[in-house]
Amino acid sequence: AVVGRDSLAAAVENARAAVRLAQIDLANTRIVAPRAGRLGEVGVRQGQYVTAGTQLMGLVPDVVWVTANMKETQMRNIRVGQPVTLTVDALGGQTLRGRVERIAPAAGSEFSVIRPDNATGNFTKVAQRIPVRIRIDPGQEAAQRLAPGMSVVAKVDTAG
């Protein structure tokens, strides 16, 4: 019995290691979203094998905002915190209220993968677009129906 004791202790440790490995494998079968939200396009099915970096689905966060691409000529008096009125085409022209939350540090073209080369020599001035993030005020029923890609008209109250 004394001779077989060490081999039995090794077998117990092997069994414990196998249980830990099975627990890790089981934990890897559960994928948790990085934040709360609604599912958009789902591109994965139950039982499907996936690898790291595979896009499984689109997640639309519960926090609602609008990115208004304002012309640079409209940016003169726009400041963070100013009230905004939004008219949403897809909601029958309903209006929503919000506030300017953030102004991008550069024009949208500066962050594009392929930058436009406007130096064509024709001296035509092209007004750039500056992304302005507008946070929707809470408590508006129509805001729940707002979805990514909808067209809106944003009017910033620069006096406010």
C-alpha positions in Angstrom: 0.0 0.0 0.0 2.9 2.4 0.8 4.5 1.7 -2.6 1.3 2.5 -4.5 0.5 5.6 -2.5 2.6 8.0 -4.6 1.1 6.7 -7.9 -2.4 7.1 -6.5 -1.6 10.7 -5.4 -0.3 11.4 -8.9 -3.5 10.0 -10.4 -5.6 12.2 -8.1 -3.6 15.3 -9.2 -4.1 14.3 -12.9 -7.9 14.0 -12.3 -7.9 17.5 -10.6 -6.0 19.0 -13.6 -8.5 17.3 -16.0 -11.4 18.9 -14.1 -9.8 22.3 -14.2 -9.1 22.0 -17.9 -12.8 20.9 -18.5 -14.0 24.0 -16.5 -11.8 26.3 -18.6 -13.2 24.7 -21.8 -16.7 25.1 -20.5 -16.1 28.7 -19.7 -14.8 29.3 -23.2 -18.2 28.2 -24.7 -19.9 31.2 -23.2 -19.5 34.5 -25.0 -20.4 37.7 -23.1 -21.3 41.0 -24.8 -19.0 43.9 -23.8 -22.0 46.1 -22.9 -25.8 46.1 -22.7 -27.8 46.6 -25.9 -30.0 45.2 -28.6 -28.8 42.6 -31.1 -28.6 43.8 -34.7 -27.6 41.4 -37.5 -26.8 38.0 -36.1 -24.3 36.1 -38.3 -23.7 33.0 -36.1 -25.9 30.0 -35.3 -26.1 27.7 -32.3 -23.4 24.9 -32.4 -21.3 26.8 -34.9 -17.5 26.8 -34.3 -16.0 30.3 -34.3 -12.4 31.6 -34.0 -11.0 34.6 -32.3 -11.8 37.8 -34.3 -14.9 36.4 -36.0 -17.8 39.0 -36.0 -20.7 37.1 -34.5 -23.4 39.8 -34.4 -24.0 43.6 -34.3 -24.7 45.1 -30.9 -26.6 48.4 -30.7 -26.0 49.9 -27.3 -28.8 51.2 -25.1 -27.2 54.7 -25.0 -28.7 56.6 -28.0 -26.9 59.4 -29.8 -26.8 60.9 -33.3 -23.7 61.9 -35.2 -24.4 65.0 -37.2 -21.9 65.8 -39.9 -22.0 69.5 -39.9 -20.4 71.7 -42.6 -17.3 73.5 -41.3 -19.1 76.8 -42.1 -21.7 75.9 -39.5 -19.3 75.2 -36.7 -18.4 78.8 -35.8 -20.8 79.0 -32.7 -21.4 75.3 -31.9 -20.2 74.4 -28.4 -20.5 71.3 -26.2 -23.7 71.4 -24.0 -25.9 73.4 -26.5 -29.4 72.2 -27.0 -30.3 70.5 -30.2 -33.6 69.7 -32.0 -33.6 66.7 -34.2 -36.3 65.9 -36.8 -36.3 62.2 -37.8 -37.5 61.3 -41.3 -38.2 57.6 -40.5 -40.4 58.6 -37.5 -42.8 60.7 -39.6 -40.9 63.9 -38.9 -41.1 63.6 -35.1 -38.8 65.8 -33.2 -36.4 64.8 -30.5 -34.4 66.9 -28.0 -30.7 66.5 -27.3 -27.5 68.2 -26.4 -24.1 68.5 -28.1 -22.0 66.0 -26.3 -18.7 66.0 -28.3 -17.2 67.7 -31.3 -14.6 65.7 -33.4 -11.1 67.0 -33.3 -10.8 67.0 -37.1 -12.9 66.6 -40.3 -14.3 63.2 -41.1 -12.0 63.0 -44.2 -9.0 63.1 -41.9 -10.0 59.8 -40.3 -10.9 58.0 -43.6 -8.9 55.0 -44.8 -8.2 56.7 -48.2 -7.8 60.4 -47.8 -9.2 62.6 -50.6 -6.7 64.6 -52.6 -8.4 67.9 -53.2 -5.3 69.5 -54.7 -6.5 69.3 -58.3 -5.6 72.8 -59.2 -9.1 74.0 -60.0 -9.2 76.2 -56.8 -12.7 74.9 -55.9 -13.2 75.0 -52.2 -14.9 71.9 -50.8 -16.6 72.4 -47.4 -15.5 69.6 -45.1 -17.8 67.9 -42.6 -17.1 67.9 -38.8 -18.8 65.0 -36.9 -20.8 66.4 -33.9 -22.1 63.8 -31.4 -25.5 64.7 -30.0 -26.8 62.8 -26.9 -30.5 62.3 -26.9 -32.2 63.6 -23.8 -33.8 60.7 -21.7 -37.5 60.2 -21.3 -38.5 60.6 -25.0 -40.7 57.8 -26.3 -39.6 58.3 -29.9 -35.9 57.8 -28.9 -36.5 54.1 -28.4 -37.4 53.8 -32.1 -34.3 55.6 -33.3 -31.9 53.2 -35.0 -28.5 53.4 -36.6 -28.5 54.7 -40.2 -31.7 56.8 -39.9 -31.6 60.3 -41.5 -32.2 63.3 -39.3 -32.1 67.0 -39.5 -30.2 68.6 -36.6 -30.7 72.2 -35.5 -28.3 73.4 -32.9 -29.5 76.4 -30.7 -26.2 78.3 -30.6 -27.7 80.9 -28.3 -28.4 78.3 -25.6 
